[in-house]
Amino acid sequence: MKDNFNDIWEAMLKAAVLENSYNLVKDYPSVEEINKMKLPRQYEMKMHKVIRHYQKKTTCAVRFYNYTTKLGAQIQ
């Protein structure tokens, strides 16, 4: 009897979770609509600026790593 109650309770809980998840995402636009959306130019420029900033930082870090490894090889 107790196992039967636990199975029913578990099934009800799963149904509630699924219904809640569906209610959260049912109003979202479709993937096609999202892909068709056009961002304002200022947002695009800001994203490009952030990307360039981190590209420069990683380039500098790689150069410094290469320099230190060459320097370490010369010392040995």
N, C-alpha and C positions, 0 to 999 in steps of 0.2 A: 504494500500500500504506500509506504513512504517513497519507494523508488518511482512509483507511478506519479505521485505528487511532484517529485523533483523533475521528472520528465516534462510534465505539464507546465510547471513553473519556468523551466528552461526554454520551452517552446514559446511561451508568452513573452518572455524577456527578449528572445531573438526577434520576434515579430515587432515588438516595441522599438527595438534598436533600428531595425530595417525601416520602419515607418518614419521614425525621427530623421534618419539619414535622407530618406526620399524627400521629406518636407523641407530639409535644408537646401537641397540642390535642385528642386523642381523649378524654381524661378530663375536659375542661371541661364544666360544665353548659350546657344549652341556653339560648338567649336568653329563652325563656318562663320557665324556672326562675329565672334571674337576676332578671327583672322581678318575679317573685312574692315574692322574698326581702324580708323586713322588717328594716330596720336598727334597732338599739337607739336609744332616744330620745336618749341622750347623744351619739351620733354625729350625729344630725339637728340637735340644738341646736348642736353645735360647727360644723357646716357653715353653719348660719344665722348664727352669730356671725362667722365668717370673711367671709361674703358681705356682711353689714352693715358690717363694718370697711372693706372695700374700696369699698363704695358710698359711704361717708362720705368716704374719701380722694379718690375721683374727683370727688365733688361739690365738695369744697374746692378741688381743683386747677382745676376748670372755673370756679369763682367767682373765684379768683385770676387766672386768665387773662383773664376778662372785665373784671375791675377794672383790670388793667394795660393792656389794650388801650384802655379808655375813658380812662385817665389819659394814655396816649401820644397819643391823639387830641386831648385838651384841650391838651397842651403844644405841639403843632404848630399 
